């Protein structure tokens, strides 16, 4: 006889809550915590990058998504409607030399989670999206059509240097790209986690315990969610715009090395630009 899982573990949580079948009408919810105006080096850049990120959502081939942006300050130049919602964050940001290189996104994500728990009532997939990354226009359609009831992670994508327009492959190692890393290893905008508020707020327990982004599929499996990879290059990880946290910490060198070692050939780079609608970036 198999022993019962130890109380308080993800396995115990999963055993007590077998997943319901999908409603057949899931949506993808994007949670976007945004750096405050006080903490930003250049607030106009932050707002512009957010607008570009939201543009990649509005370009989705499926309309079954919503986005929630949480910040101390309401970003300028954003169209707010039934799909894109601003959630004010009431805690004043105290900026210092120490906090300027730290995230304050955990509490902002909790604000978004609380709003969903109060208002959603249905099922779908929660995607924690950085406010500067771009998604393939077919991503939402794949998720809501395939609807595996467990979640998805992005294995393949690209790194984009906004200073030069250089594009690098991200995905499993291959003969052409022997030094490649998977997208989920390098970028936090890389997983869509299953939720079902028909079962109440407890559905957020695995999401809150997702851990580091590279560990998400393994962690979710312990909660009974066998996530699957998106079967195409599904996102762009943007660097070099001045507001990326790694760049703020003076640690962009590793990304520059990655770009050099995994650079796309010119023909493939043009294809990627077309796939993602990149028309106003420098050509490298």
C-alpha positions in Angstrom: 0.0 0.0 0.0 1.4 3.4 -1.0 2.0 5.7 1.9 0.1 9.0 2.2 2.1 12.1 1.3 3.6 14.1 4.2 1.2 16.8 5.4 2.0 20.3 4.3 3.8 19.2 1.1 2.9 20.0 -2.5 2.1 16.3 -2.9 -0.4 16.4 0.0 -2.0 19.5 -1.6 -2.3 17.7 -4.9 -3.8 14.5 -3.3 -6.5 16.6 -1.5 -7.4 18.5 -4.7 -7.7 16.5 -7.8 -8.0 18.9 -10.7 -11.4 19.6 -12.3 -11.9 19.2 -16.0 -11.5 22.5 -17.9 -14.5 24.7 -18.3 -13.8 24.7 -22.0 -13.6 28.5 -22.0 -10.2 29.3 -20.3 -8.5 32.6 -20.5 -4.9 33.7 -20.1 -4.4 36.3 -17.4 -1.2 38.3 -17.5 0.1 39.6 -14.2 2.5 42.6 -14.8 4.1 44.2 -11.7 5.6 47.5 -12.8 8.5 49.4 -11.3 7.5 52.7 -9.7 8.2 56.1 -11.2 10.5 56.9 -8.2 12.6 53.8 -8.7 12.8 54.1 -12.4 15.9 55.7 -14.0 13.7 56.8 -16.9 10.0 56.7 -16.4 9.3 57.4 -20.1 11.3 54.4 -21.1 9.4 52.2 -18.6 6.1 53.4 -20.0 7.2 52.9 -23.6 8.5 49.4 -22.9 5.2 48.5 -21.2 3.2 49.9 -24.2 5.3 47.6 -26.5 4.7 44.6 -24.2 0.9 45.3 -24.2 1.1 45.8 -28.0 2.3 42.2 -28.3 -0.8 41.1 -26.3 -3.2 43.2 -28.4 -1.6 41.5 -31.5 -2.6 38.0 -30.2 -4.6 35.9 -32.6 -7.0 35.0 -29.7 -8.8 37.7 -27.7 -9.1 35.3 -24.7 -6.7 37.2 -22.4 -6.6 40.0 -19.9 -3.7 41.9 -18.4 -3.4 43.5 -14.9 -0.7 46.1 -14.3 0.1 46.9 -10.7 2.2 50.0 -9.7 2.4 53.0 -7.5 2.0 55.2 -10.5 -0.4 55.0 -13.4 1.7 54.6 -16.6 1.2 57.2 -19.3 0.3 56.4 -22.9 -1.6 53.2 -22.1 -5.1 52.4 -23.4 -7.1 51.0 -20.5 -10.2 48.9 -21.3 -11.9 45.6 -20.4 -8.7 43.7 -21.3 -6.0 45.9 -19.8 -6.6 47.0 -16.1 -4.5 49.2 -13.8 -4.4 48.2 -10.1 -3.0 50.9 -7.9 -0.4 49.8 -5.4 -0.8 51.9 -2.2 2.5 51.4 -0.5 4.8 54.4 -1.2 8.1 53.4 -2.7 11.1 54.4 -0.5 14.0 54.5 -2.9 17.6 54.2 -1.7 20.9 53.1 -3.2 20.0 49.7 -1.9 16.4 49.3 -3.1 17.1 50.7 -6.6 18.6 47.4 -7.6 15.9 45.3 -6.0 12.5 44.1 -7.1 9.4 45.1 -5.3 7.2 43.0 -7.5 6.3 40.3 -5.0 3.8 42.4 -3.1 2.5 43.8 -6.4 1.8 40.3 -7.7 0.0 39.5 -4.4 -2.2 42.6 -5.1 -3.0 41.1 -8.5 -3.7 37.6 -7.0 -6.0 39.1 -4.4 -8.0 40.9 -7.1 -8.3 37.8 -9.1 -9.5 35.8 -6.1 -12.2 38.4 -5.5 -13.4 38.8 -9.0 -12.6 35.9 -11.4 -14.5 32.8 -10.4 -13.4 30.8 -13.4 -10.4 28.9 -14.7 -7.5 29.6 -17.0 -3.7 30.2 -17.0 -1.8 32.8 -15.1 1.3 34.2 -16.9 3.6 36.4 -14.9 4.9 38.8 -17.5 7.8 41.3 -17.2 6.8 44.7 -18.4 9.5 44.7 -21.2 9.2 41.3 -22.9 7.3 40.5 -26.0 5.2 37.5 -26.9 4.6 35.6 -30.1 1.1 36.5 -31.5 0.1 32.9 -31.5 0.8 32.1 -27.8 -2.6 32.8 -26.3 -4.3 30.9 -29.0 -2.1 27.9 -28.5 -2.7 27.9 -24.7 -6.5 28.3 -24.8 -7.0 25.9 -27.7 -4.7 23.1 -26.4 -6.0 23.8 -22.8 -4.1 20.9 -21.2 -5.4 21.7 -17.7 -1.8 21.7 -16.3 0.0 24.7 -17.7 2.7 25.7 -20.2 6.3 26.8 -20.2 8.4 28.4 -22.9 11.4 26.3 -24.0 12.3 28.2 -27.1 12.5 32.0 -27.8 15.0 34.7 -28.5 17.1 37.3 -26.7 17.0 40.8 -28.2 19.5 43.6 -27.6 17.6 46.8 -28.0 20.8 48.8 -28.4 21.9 47.0 -31.6 18.9 44.9 -32.7 21.0 41.7 -32.3 18.9 38.5 -31.9 20.1 35.3 -30.3 18.5 31.9 -30.2 17.2 30.5 -26.8 16.3 26.8 -26.6 17.8 23.4 -26.3 21.4 22.9 -27.3 21.9 21.9 -30.9 24.7 21.5 -33.5 24.0 25.1 -34.7 23.7 26.5 -31.2 25.9 24.3 -28.9 26.0 27.1 -26.2 22.2 27.7 -26.0 20.1 27.9 -22.9 16.4 27.3 -22.7 14.2 30.4 -22.6 12.8 29.4 -19.2 16.3 29.2 -17.7 17.1 32.8 -18.7 13.8 34.7 -18.6 11.0 35.0 -16.0 8.3 35.7 -18.7 8.2 32.0 -19.4 5.3 30.1 -17.8 1.5 30.0 -17.8 0.3 28.3 -14.6 -3.1 26.7 -14.2 -5.7 28.3 -11.9 -9.3 27.4 -11.2 -11.2 29.7 -8.9 -14.2 27.4 -9.0 -12.2 25.7 -6.2 -11.6 29.0 -4.3 -8.5 30.9 -3.4 -6.6 27.7 -2.7 -5.9 27.5 -6.4 -3.2 30.2 -5.8 -1.2 28.0 -3.5 1.0 26.4 -6.3 1.3 29.8 -8.0 2.6 31.4 -4.9 5.1 28.6 -4.5 6.3 28.6 -8.1 9.9 29.3 -7.0 12.6 30.4 -9.5 11.5 30.5 -13.0 13.8 27.7 -14.2 12.3 25.4 -11.6 8.6 26.1 -12.3 7.8 22.9 -14.3 9.4 20.7 -11.7 7.7 22.5 -8.8 4.3 22.5 -10.5 4.6 18.7 -11.1 4.8 18.2 -7.4 1.4 19.9 -7.2 0.0 17.5 -9.8 0.3 19.9 -12.8 2.4 18.3 -15.6 3.1 21.3 -17.6 4.1 21.0 -21.3 6.4 23.2 -23.4 5.0 25.6 -26.0 5.9 23.9 -29.3 7.3 27.0 -31.0 9.6 29.9 -30.1 7.1 32.0 -28.2 8.7 35.0 -26.6 11.4 37.7 -26.8 13.6 38.5 -23.8 14.6 42.1 -24.1 17.9 43.5 -22.8 19.8 46.7 -23.2 17.1 49.3 -22.6 18.5 50.6 -19.3 15.7 49.5 -17.0 16.3 45.8 -17.0 17.2 44.8 -13.4 20.3 42.8 -14.4 21.6 45.8 -16.3 20.9 48.0 -13.2 23.1 45.6 -11.2 25.9 45.8 -13.7 25.5 42.2 -14.7 24.7 42.6 -18.4 28.1 41.1 -19.5 26.8 37.5 -19.4 23.9 38.4 -21.6 26.2 40.2 -24.1 28.4 37.0 -24.2 25.2 34.9 -24.8 24.2 37.2 -27.7 27.6 36.8 -29.3 27.7 33.0 -29.0 24.1 32.3 -30.1 23.5 35.0 -32.7 20.9 34.3 -35.4 21.9 34.3 -39.0 20.7 37.3 -40.9 18.0 35.4 -42.8 16.5 33.8 -39.7 16.7 37.2 -37.8 14.6 38.8 -40.5 12.0 36.0 -40.2 11.9 36.5 -36.4 11.4 40.2 -36.8 8.5 39.6 -39.1 6.9 36.9 -36.8 7.0 39.3 -33.8 6.2 42.5 -35.7 9.6 44.2 -35.0 9.7 47.1 -37.4 11.3 50.0 -35.5 14.5 48.4 -34.2 18.0 48.9 -35.4 19.3 46.2 -37.8 22.5 44.6 -36.7 
